[in-house]
Structures are given as C-alpha cells and as structure tokens.
Amino acid sequence: MLEIKLQWLDIIIACIVDIIFGDPYNFPHPVKFMGKLISFEEALARKFFKEKGLIIAGFFIVLFNIVLAFTIPWFLLNLVKFNYFLFHAVNIFLIYTTVASRCLKDEAMKIYYALEKSLDEARYCLSFIVGRDTKNLDEREVIRATVETVAENTSDGVIAPLFYAVFGTPFAIVYKMVNTMDSMLGYMNDKYKYIGFFPAKTDDVLNFFPARLTGLLMIVSGIFKYNVIEAFRIMIRDRKNHKSPNCAYPEGAVAGLLGVQLGGDNFYFGELVKKPKIGDKKRELEIEDIKRAVSIMFEAESIFLFVLIIGILIL
C-alpha cells in the first residue's frame, strides 16, 4: 500500500514539474528518441515490405516498441532501487516526460497570440501540432483546429499517461510509445493505411478508457461555469462522430461545454478527408475559445490529481 501511495505522490510531483518547466526545446526528451526509432523502423519496413506486407511489418514494429518501452524504464528503476531518493527522482522524471499539459498550453497560446498578428503566422504555428494541412485555413478553422487539438490531447497527452502511471511508470512509457507510433504512422491515407493499421488499432485500445474518463473529467470541471448536462448530452450523442472510437469523447465534451461545433472536413497531405460534425453551433468559434479549452484541460488534470490526493489520504 505504501508503494502505491508513493507512486501516486510521484505522479503529482511530476505534474507540478511539468507545469513549471514544460518541455524545453533542447531537452533530450524520450519522445524525440521514440520518433527517431519509429522513423528508422518505417524506412526499414518499406525497404523490405510492399503493400499488404506492411501490415505485418506494422505489427512487429508495435510489438518490438512496446517491449522496449516497458523494459527500459523497468530496468532503469530496478537499477536505482538501492537508493530511495534516487529511485523516486528517476521515477518522477520518467512520469514527467509522459505528461504534456504545459507544452500543450504553450503551443496553443502561440497560436492565440499569432492570430492577433497575422493569419499566416497562426497557420505556421498550428502546423507543428496538427496533422492536417494548414496553409489554406481561415481564422475560424485555425481556432477550430487548435481547440480540437487541445481537447484530443487532454486525453492523449495528459489524462491517459497519468492513468497508466497509476499502475506503474513503465505502463505510462508504453502508452507514450504507442501514442507516438499512432501520431506518426496511424493515418488512413494510401501511404500509411497498411503500415499504420496496427499502430492505430493499438492506440485505440489503450485510449478506450482514458478518452471516456477525460470527457467526464472535463464535464465535471465545467460545473458552475458551463451547462454540464448539455455537455454530457452532446458527448454521448456525438461520441461516434469521429474516425477514432475515442477522440469524440473529449472533443464532444469541449464542444458541449463551450456551445460550439467542432469536427468537419479537413485536408491531409493534399487529400480531403470528410468528417462529421461534433456539437451544436450555438455560436461561432472565437479566439477566446483557445484559452477556454486550455483552462478545461488544466481543470480536468487538477481533478484527476485531486482524486489521487484523496486516495493517498484514505488508503
């Protein structure tokens, strides 16, 4: 029981570290190494496999990377277990690298401030955090893309890694690896539909519960500020209005809380991808919705951490 309490305390400290420091650009972040590894694996797979053979290659990429992502932190933590303080310092650091609330806030606010200067600058800033083509987006589409990204990544980059960290830090690192594979390979276009099949499906499985939990946490965070009953209705009604079985939950929650409409068609790599709408357009999206989405993210994270604090106190 003491180990569980200490793990949860490490999670809380890791989140505080993330909020203070974020992800410095020159910092050798593990996700950067994950990205380089996945890029190498993709190039290697395309060299030896063609067409549907890439499905098998994608399976082995997922299998190898999951084993690697679990084994390295497990081995490292066991290596430093001889020293109490060193162990928890390493554990906090590893958890910290899986959480991205400060980074997500910083990137969203770059777009917010860029919109006050020029649309082209906002499009450029947005291109770093979304997969869709941004060069022809108008102002409202830039705002929509930013709000959607904050909503989706509240699950992918905040609540989901924290959820898995509750069961042990190696599980959070595994989740981060799977999510990185999905973000790099999990597209449905001709280039990635084979090699990205297993990365995308694995990400769907691991995000199944966290996405729904995120939506609920967001709605709870809106008590006294928004119409939470309406937000819950929208989330449940539009939960299938996305190519992902999970993303519509946090996006639906945010759309319902803010009274705006998200979703819709986007261009990816020059190809039009048709998507259904999420939410009701009770009003047009405005630049302040970026700030509101960021606030909802932090409040959902805070509620999750508050539950951990209660757990530490009563266990």
ABEGO torsion letter per residue (X at the ends): XAAAAAAAAAAAAAAAAAAAAEBBAABBBAAAAAAAAAAAAAAAAAAABBEAAAAAAAAAAAAAAAAAAAAAAAAAAAAAAABAAAAAAAAAAAAAAABAAAAAAAAAAAAAAAAAABAAAAAAAAAAABABBAAABBAAAAAAAAAAAAAAAAAAAAAAAAAAAAAEAAAAAAAAAAAAAAAAAABABAAAAAAAAAAAAAAAAAAAAAAAAAAAAAAAAABGABBAAAAAAAAAAAAABBABAAAAAAAAAAAAAAGBBBEEBBBBGGBBBBBBBBEBBABBBBAAAAAAAAAAAAAAAAAAAAAAAAAAAAX
